[in-house]
Amino acid sequence: MGRTTVETAGVDNLSDITVAVYGLGKMGLPLAAVLADAGAQVRGVDIDADTVAAVNEGDSPVAEPGLQDLLDEHAGSALTATTDGRNAARGSDVMIVLVPTLIDDAATPDLAPVLAAAETISGGVEAGDMVILESTVPPGTTAGEFVDAIEPANLTAGEDFHAAHCPERTSSGRVLEDLTESYPKIVGGLTSAGTEAAADFYRTFNNPGVIELPDATAAEAVKVFEGVYRDVNIALANELAKACEEWGLDAAAVFDSANTQPYCNIHDPGVGVGGHCIPVYPHFVMNRAEDTPLLRTARQVNEGMPEHTVTITESLLRENDVPTESASVLVLGLTYRPGVDETRFTPTFDVVNLLQERGADVWAHDPLLSPTAIEDSGAEAATNPFEQAWDAVVLATGHEEYESLDLERLSETMRTPVLVDGRNFFKPEAVTAFTYACIGDGTTGC
């Protein structure tokens, strides 16, 4: 490394290494900051000029615990940012791509941001460098489209410079910890030498170590399969939860008891699955493998949970002689996960849309989002849960702030005290004043 030859195994510290990180978003900027903190000279690259300016000024555009402290220490010195990705590649030893990979309207993987970054790198990569793809991609991408895009006319990946896949394994709210302390890093290169070089690089700052896989495609599959496992398990939980509703059982009690057996790990049911990972990664497999009926069924089950939630809400409104088309409904929580201000693929937007399609007047509240962000869901923004005399309240995301929600006051201010608990969030003894239903609990009003 460090402008030597491609045969060099790797490094044991980052003090003489310059790294370019492409993508300064929720995962890329924390990685850049961690690398700077580990001793590397880091050039962050992003197409958004405002993001680049904020990083160079030492202001984090990403809300992540501990990140601002690292920028306070390293921005402007060990960590700088630029929109000129080609020039950043020219002066770097290691180039890491960590840009979003989503799906288009036809559920086809969208690799455009990854390939755009790769093409930029191709204008600056030199012999002896290492290019690493951390973005989660369909298996086969690194050795296929990515290598095709990063190779300049005069160099060959795997011969003149290393290329590897090393998937990010982080979660919003704990990214810095996950980068350094939580899990082993997964690496797979185009060649065994590339795998070894990438492994040595990550061992310099990831304390749990590195798992070396035979090739880049295997490393890609690890990350994709992690997300697929969760999607399928959540679909199983949702399907069993609906069975419990039919049978008059409390799914939470049944699942908890079943999970005391060490070979059983049923996840939690709920309104649906969101975020940029779990709803997306199954399509990375379905798009490239011929026989995936289980994955397709799991997606259908999870995508159907917002409608199931709305159906429960309508049922409880009917019990109170309130037509859906004349009901005023408040949805609590829009982000896909508690404590994370991310609405990408959140199932709550579907809940809002379905309620509106059935004629309800829909409002939403989320302590993490601005009124403008809330209105992006299509709902009106509520400044607090007691703003109006609602006919129904639907808890969709169990934010910590809702743990102190005054339910007695809420029931008293509602025109029709209907409460639908989409996350098994409220204690049974706290909701006796409501016509109440909890998804998966057939002992309530489901």
C-alpha positions as CSV (number, residue, x, y, z in Angstrom):
1,M,0.0,0.0,0.0
2,G,1.0,3.6,0.1
3,R,2.1,3.8,-3.6
4,T,4.0,0.6,-3.4
5,T,2.8,-2.5,-5.5
6,V,-0.3,-4.4,-5.7
7,E,1.4,-7.5,-4.2
8,T,1.9,-5.6,-0.9
9,A,-0.2,-7.4,1.7
10,G,-1.6,-4.3,3.5
11,V,-0.9,-2.0,6.4
12,D,-0.7,-2.2,10.1
13,N,-1.6,1.5,10.8
14,L,-3.2,4.3,8.8
15,S,-0.7,7.1,9.5
16,D,0.8,7.1,6.0
17,I,-2.5,6.3,4.2
18,T,-4.7,8.7,2.3
19,V,-8.3,7.5,1.9
20,A,-11.1,8.9,-0.3
21,V,-14.6,8.1,0.9
22,Y,-17.3,8.6,-1.8
23,G,-20.7,9.4,-0.2
24,L,-20.9,11.5,2.9
25,G,-24.3,10.4,4.1
26,K,-25.5,8.6,7.2
27,M,-22.9,5.8,6.8
28,G,-20.2,7.4,4.7
29,L,-19.5,10.5,6.8
30,P,-19.1,8.5,10.1
31,L,-16.7,6.1,8.2
32,A,-14.7,9.1,7.0
33,A,-14.5,10.5,10.5
34,V,-13.5,7.1,12.1
35,L,-10.7,6.8,9.5
36,A,-9.5,10.3,10.3
37,D,-9.6,9.4,14.0
38,A,-7.5,6.3,13.3
39,G,-4.8,8.3,11.7
40,A,-5.5,8.4,8.0
41,Q,-5.7,11.5,5.8
42,V,-9.3,11.4,4.6
43,R,-10.9,13.1,1.6
44,G,-14.6,12.9,1.7
45,V,-16.4,13.2,-1.6
46,D,-20.0,14.1,-2.2
47,I,-22.0,15.4,-5.1
48,D,-23.9,17.8,-2.8
49,A,-22.0,21.1,-2.4
50,D,-23.9,21.9,0.8
51,T,-22.8,18.7,2.4
52,V,-19.2,19.3,1.4
53,A,-19.3,22.9,2.8
54,A,-20.8,21.7,6.1
55,V,-18.1,19.1,6.6
56,N,-15.3,21.5,5.8
57,E,-16.8,24.0,8.2
58,G,-16.9,21.3,10.9
59,D,-20.7,21.0,11.0
60,S,-22.1,17.5,10.7
61,P,-25.0,17.3,8.2
62,V,-25.8,13.9,9.7
63,A,-27.4,13.4,13.1
64,E,-25.4,10.6,14.6
65,P,-24.2,10.2,18.2
66,G,-20.5,11.1,18.6
67,L,-20.1,12.2,15.0
68,Q,-20.0,16.0,15.7
69,D,-17.2,15.4,18.3
70,L,-15.1,13.7,15.7
71,L,-15.7,16.5,13.2
72,D,-14.7,19.0,15.9
73,E,-11.4,17.3,16.2
74,H,-10.6,16.4,12.6
75,A,-12.6,18.5,10.1
76,G,-10.3,20.9,8.2
77,S,-7.2,18.9,9.1
78,A,-7.3,15.1,8.8
79,L,-10.7,15.2,7.2
80,T,-11.6,17.5,4.3
81,A,-14.4,17.3,1.8
82,T,-14.7,18.0,-1.9
83,T,-17.1,17.5,-4.9
84,D,-14.1,16.7,-7.1
85,G,-14.1,12.9,-6.9
86,R,-11.6,12.4,-9.7
87,N,-9.0,14.6,-8.1
88,A,-9.6,12.9,-4.7
89,A,-8.9,9.6,-6.3
90,R,-5.6,10.8,-7.8
91,G,-4.1,11.6,-4.5
92,S,-5.4,8.6,-2.5
93,D,-4.2,5.1,-1.7
94,V,-7.6,3.7,-0.9
95,M,-10.9,4.7,-2.4
96,I,-14.1,3.5,-0.6
97,V,-17.6,3.8,-2.2
98,L,-20.5,4.1,0.2
99,V,-23.4,5.6,-1.7
100,P,-27.0,4.5,-1.6
101,T,-28.3,1.5,-3.6
102,L,-32.1,1.5,-3.8
103,I,-34.7,0.1,-6.1
104,D,-36.7,1.8,-8.8
105,D,-40.5,1.9,-9.3
106,A,-40.2,-1.6,-10.9
107,A,-38.3,-3.0,-7.9
108,T,-35.2,-3.3,-10.0
109,P,-31.9,-2.5,-8.2
110,D,-30.7,1.0,-9.0
111,L,-26.9,0.9,-9.2
112,A,-26.6,4.4,-10.9
113,P,-25.0,6.1,-7.9
114,V,-22.5,3.3,-7.3
115,L,-21.5,3.2,-11.0
116,A,-21.2,7.0,-11.2
117,A,-18.8,6.9,-8.3
118,A,-16.8,4.1,-9.9
119,E,-16.5,6.0,-13.2
120,T,-15.2,9.0,-11.3
121,I,-12.6,6.9,-9.5
122,S,-11.5,5.4,-12.9
123,G,-10.2,8.9,-13.8
124,G,-7.8,8.9,-10.9
125,V,-7.0,5.3,-9.8
126,E,-3.3,4.3,-10.1
127,A,-1.3,1.1,-9.9
128,G,-0.9,-0.1,-6.3
129,D,-4.2,1.5,-5.1
130,M,-7.1,-0.3,-3.5
131,V,-10.8,0.4,-4.4
132,I,-13.4,-0.9,-2.0
133,L,-17.2,-1.1,-2.5
134,E,-19.0,-0.9,0.8
135,S,-22.5,-0.1,-0.6
136,T,-24.8,-3.0,-0.4
137,V,-25.4,-4.4,-3.9
138,P,-26.8,-7.5,-5.6
139,P,-24.2,-10.4,-5.5
140,G,-22.0,-10.3,-8.5
141,T,-21.9,-6.5,-8.8
142,T,-18.3,-5.9,-7.6
143,A,-16.7,-8.4,-10.0
144,G,-19.1,-7.3,-12.7
145,E,-20.5,-3.8,-13.3
146,F,-18.4,-2.1,-10.6
147,V,-15.0,-3.4,-11.9
148,D,-16.1,-2.6,-15.5
149,A,-16.7,1.0,-14.4
150,I,-13.6,1.6,-12.3
151,E,-11.0,0.1,-14.7
152,P,-9.2,2.8,-16.7
153,A,-7.9,1.8,-20.1
154,N,-4.4,1.2,-19.0
155,L,-5.0,-0.8,-15.7
156,T,-6.6,-4.1,-14.8
157,A,-8.4,-4.6,-11.4
158,G,-6.9,-7.5,-9.5
159,E,-3.6,-7.2,-11.4
160,D,-2.6,-3.5,-11.2
161,F,-4.7,-2.5,-8.3
162,H,-6.9,-4.2,-5.7
163,A,-10.7,-4.2,-5.7
164,A,-12.8,-5.7,-3.0
165,H,-16.2,-5.7,-1.5
166,C,-16.5,-5.0,2.3
167,P,-20.2,-4.3,3.1
168,E,-21.1,-1.8,5.8
169,R,-22.8,-3.4,8.8
170,T,-24.0,-0.4,10.7
171,S,-27.3,0.9,12.1
172,S,-28.4,4.5,12.4
173,G,-28.0,5.7,16.0
174,R,-24.9,3.5,16.7
175,V,-22.8,3.8,13.5
176,L,-19.6,4.8,15.2
177,E,-19.8,1.9,17.6
178,D,-20.7,-0.5,14.8
179,L,-17.7,0.6,12.8
180,T,-15.2,0.0,15.5
181,E,-16.6,-2.3,18.2
182,S,-19.7,-4.3,17.3
183,Y,-19.1,-6.9,14.6
184,P,-16.3,-8.4,12.5
185,K,-15.8,-6.8,9.1
186,I,-16.6,-8.9,6.1
187,V,-14.2,-8.7,3.2
188,G,-13.8,-10.4,-0.2
189,G,-11.6,-9.3,-3.0
190,L,-11.2,-10.0,-6.7
191,T,-8.1,-12.0,-5.7
192,S,-6.7,-13.5,-2.5
193,A,-4.2,-10.7,-2.4
194,G,-7.0,-8.2,-2.6
195,T,-8.8,-9.9,0.2
196,E,-5.7,-9.9,2.4
197,A,-5.0,-6.2,1.7
198,A,-8.5,-5.2,2.5
199,A,-8.5,-7.3,5.6
200,D,-5.3,-5.7,6.9
201,F,-6.8,-2.2,6.2
202,Y,-10.0,-2.8,8.3
203,R,-8.1,-4.5,11.1
204,T,-6.4,-1.1,11.9
205,F,-9.7,0.3,13.3
206,N,-12.3,-2.5,13.7
207,N,-11.5,-4.2,17.0
208,P,-13.7,-7.4,16.5
209,G,-11.5,-8.2,13.4
210,V,-12.2,-9.4,9.9
211,I,-13.8,-12.4,8.3
212,E,-12.1,-13.1,5.0
213,L,-14.3,-14.7,2.3
214,P,-13.3,-16.4,-0.9
215,D,-14.3,-13.6,-3.2
216,A,-16.3,-10.3,-3.5
217,T,-19.5,-12.0,-4.5
218,A,-19.5,-14.0,-1.2
219,A,-19.0,-10.8,0.8
220,E,-21.9,-9.2,-1.1
221,A,-24.1,-12.1,-0.3
222,V,-23.4,-11.9,3.5
223,K,-24.8,-8.4,3.8
224,V,-27.8,-9.0,1.5
225,F,-28.7,-12.3,3.3
226,E,-28.6,-10.5,6.7
227,G,-31.4,-8.2,5.5
228,V,-33.3,-11.0,3.8
229,Y,-33.3,-13.0,7.0
230,R,-34.9,-10.2,8.9
231,D,-37.5,-9.5,6.2
232,V,-38.6,-13.2,6.1
233,N,-38.6,-13.5,9.8
234,I,-40.7,-10.4,10.3
235,A,-43.1,-11.7,7.6
236,L,-43.4,-14.9,9.5
237,A,-44.1,-12.9,12.7
238,N,-46.8,-10.9,10.9
239,E,-48.5,-13.9,9.5
240,L,-48.5,-15.7,12.8
241,A,-49.7,-12.5,14.6
242,K,-52.7,-12.4,12.3
243,A,-53.4,-16.0,13.1
244,C,-53.3,-15.1,16.8
245,E,-55.8,-12.4,16.2
246,E,-58.2,-15.0,14.7
247,W,-57.7,-17.4,17.6
248,G,-58.0,-14.9,20.4
249,L,-54.3,-15.2,21.4
250,D,-51.7,-12.7,22.4
251,A,-48.9,-13.1,19.9
252,A,-46.3,-11.4,22.1
253,A,-46.9,-13.9,24.9
254,V,-46.8,-16.8,22.5
255,F,-43.7,-15.6,20.7
256,D,-41.9,-14.8,24.0
257,S,-42.6,-18.3,25.3
258,A,-41.6,-19.9,22.0
259,N,-38.3,-17.9,21.9
260,T,-37.2,-19.4,25.2
261,Q,-36.2,-22.5,23.1
262,P,-32.8,-21.7,21.7
263,Y,-33.5,-22.6,18.1
264,C,-36.5,-20.3,17.9
265,N,-36.2,-16.5,17.3
266,I,-39.5,-15.2,16.0
267,H,-39.3,-11.4,15.5
268,D,-41.9,-8.8,16.4
269,P,-45.0,-8.1,14.3
270,G,-46.2,-4.6,13.4
271,V,-47.4,-2.0,10.9
272,G,-44.7,-3.0,8.4
273,V,-41.0,-2.9,7.5
274,G,-39.2,0.3,6.5
275,G,-35.8,1.8,6.0
276,H,-33.3,1.6,3.2
277,C,-32.2,-1.9,4.0
278,I,-34.8,-4.6,4.8
279,P,-37.5,-3.8,2.2
280,V,-34.8,-3.4,-0.5
281,Y,-32.3,-6.2,-0.1
282,P,-34.7,-9.1,-1.0
283,H,-35.0,-7.5,-4.4
284,F,-31.3,-7.8,-4.9
285,V,-31.7,-11.6,-4.7
286,M,-35.0,-11.8,-6.5
287,N,-33.5,-9.8,-9.4
288,R,-30.6,-12.2,-9.9
289,A,-31.8,-15.6,-8.7
290,E,-34.4,-17.6,-10.6
291,D,-36.3,-19.4,-7.8
292,T,-37.2,-17.2,-4.8
293,P,-40.9,-17.8,-3.9
294,L,-40.3,-17.4,-0.2
295,L,-38.7,-14.0,-0.5
296,R,-41.5,-12.8,-2.8
297,T,-44.1,-14.0,-0.3
298,A,-42.4,-12.4,2.6
299,R,-42.3,-9.1,0.7
300,Q,-46.1,-9.4,0.0
301,V,-46.9,-10.2,3.6
302,N,-44.9,-7.2,5.0
303,E,-46.2,-4.8,2.3
304,G,-49.7,-5.8,3.3
305,M,-49.4,-4.8,7.0
306,P,-50.3,-1.2,6.5
307,E,-53.6,-2.3,5.0
308,H,-54.2,-4.7,7.8
309,T,-53.6,-1.8,10.3
310,V,-56.1,0.3,8.5
311,T,-58.6,-2.5,8.4
312,I,-58.4,-2.9,12.2
313,T,-58.8,0.9,12.5
314,E,-62.0,0.8,10.4
315,S,-63.4,-2.1,12.4
316,L,-63.0,-0.2,15.7
317,L,-64.5,2.9,14.2
318,R,-67.5,0.9,13.0
319,E,-67.9,-0.5,16.5
320,N,-68.4,3.1,17.6
321,D,-70.7,4.0,14.7
322,V,-68.2,6.2,13.0
323,P,-67.8,5.9,9.2
324,T,-64.2,6.1,8.0
325,E,-65.1,8.8,5.5
326,S,-66.2,11.1,8.3
327,A,-63.4,10.2,10.8
328,S,-60.5,12.3,11.9
329,V,-57.5,10.1,12.5
330,L,-54.1,10.9,14.1
331,V,-51.1,8.7,13.2
332,L,-48.3,8.7,15.9
333,G,-44.8,8.2,14.5
334,L,-43.8,8.4,10.8
335,T,-40.2,7.4,10.8
336,Y,-39.5,3.7,10.0
337,R,-37.7,3.1,13.4
338,P,-37.9,4.6,16.9
339,G,-35.4,7.3,17.5
340,V,-34.2,7.6,13.9
341,D,-35.3,10.5,11.7
342,E,-35.5,8.5,8.5
343,T,-38.7,8.0,6.5
344,R,-37.4,6.1,3.5
345,F,-39.7,3.2,2.7
346,T,-41.6,3.8,6.0
347,P,-44.8,1.8,6.1
348,T,-46.5,4.6,7.9
349,F,-46.8,6.6,4.7
350,D,-48.9,3.7,3.3
351,V,-51.1,3.8,6.4
352,V,-51.7,7.6,5.8
353,N,-52.5,7.1,2.1
354,L,-54.9,4.2,2.7
355,L,-56.8,6.0,5.4
356,Q,-57.1,9.0,3.1
357,E,-58.2,6.8,0.2
358,R,-61.0,5.6,2.4
359,G,-62.1,9.1,3.2
360,A,-60.6,9.8,6.6
361,D,-59.1,13.2,7.5
362,V,-55.6,12.2,8.5
363,W,-53.1,14.0,10.7
364,A,-49.7,12.9,11.8
365,H,-47.3,13.6,14.7
366,D,-43.6,12.7,15.0
367,P,-41.3,14.2,17.6
368,L,-38.3,13.8,15.2
369,L,-39.7,15.5,12.2
370,S,-40.5,19.0,11.2
371,P,-44.0,20.0,10.1
372,T,-42.8,20.1,6.5
373,A,-41.3,16.6,6.7
374,I,-44.6,15.3,8.3
375,E,-46.6,16.8,5.5
376,D,-44.5,14.9,3.0
377,S,-46.5,11.9,4.1
378,G,-49.6,13.5,2.8
379,A,-51.1,14.1,6.2
380,E,-51.6,17.3,8.0
381,A,-49.0,18.0,10.7
382,A,-50.2,17.9,14.3
383,T,-48.1,19.9,16.8
384,N,-49.2,17.6,19.6
385,P,-51.4,14.6,20.1
386,F,-54.1,16.6,21.9
387,E,-54.6,19.1,19.2
388,Q,-58.0,18.0,18.1
389,A,-60.9,15.7,19.1
390,W,-59.8,12.7,17.1
391,D,-62.0,9.7,16.3
392,A,-59.0,7.3,16.2
393,V,-55.3,7.4,17.0
394,V,-52.9,4.9,15.4
395,L,-49.5,4.3,17.0
396,A,-47.2,3.4,14.1
397,T,-43.7,4.1,15.5
398,G,-42.9,3.6,19.2
399,H,-40.8,6.6,19.8
400,E,-39.4,7.0,23.3
401,E,-41.3,10.3,23.7
402,Y,-44.6,8.4,23.5
403,E,-43.8,6.4,26.6
404,S,-44.8,9.5,28.7
405,L,-47.9,10.2,26.6
406,D,-50.8,11.1,28.9
407,L,-53.3,8.5,27.7
408,E,-56.0,9.5,30.1
409,R,-55.9,13.1,28.8
410,L,-55.8,11.8,25.2
411,S,-59.0,9.7,25.7
412,E,-60.8,12.6,27.3
413,T,-59.9,14.9,24.4
414,M,-60.9,12.5,21.7
415,R,-64.4,12.5,20.1
416,T,-64.3,8.7,19.8
417,P,-61.6,7.1,21.9
418,V,-60.3,4.5,19.4
419,L,-56.6,3.5,19.8
420,V,-54.8,1.1,17.5
421,D,-51.4,0.0,18.7
422,G,-49.3,-1.0,15.8
423,R,-46.2,-1.9,17.8
424,N,-47.4,-3.6,21.0
425,F,-46.3,-0.4,22.6
426,F,-48.8,0.4,25.3
427,K,-49.4,-1.5,28.5
428,P,-52.9,-3.1,28.7
429,E,-53.7,-1.4,32.0
430,A,-53.1,2.0,30.5
431,V,-55.6,1.7,27.6
432,T,-58.8,0.7,29.4
433,A,-60.5,4.0,28.5
434,F,-60.2,3.3,24.8
435,T,-61.7,1.0,22.3
436,Y,-58.3,-0.6,21.8
437,A,-56.6,-3.1,19.5
438,C,-53.0,-4.2,19.3
439,I,-51.7,-5.9,16.1
440,G,-51.2,-9.5,16.9
441,D,-53.2,-9.5,20.1
442,G,-56.5,-11.3,19.6
443,T,-57.4,-10.7,23.2
444,T,-57.9,-7.0,22.4
445,G,-60.2,-5.6,19.7
446,C,-58.4,-7.1,16.7
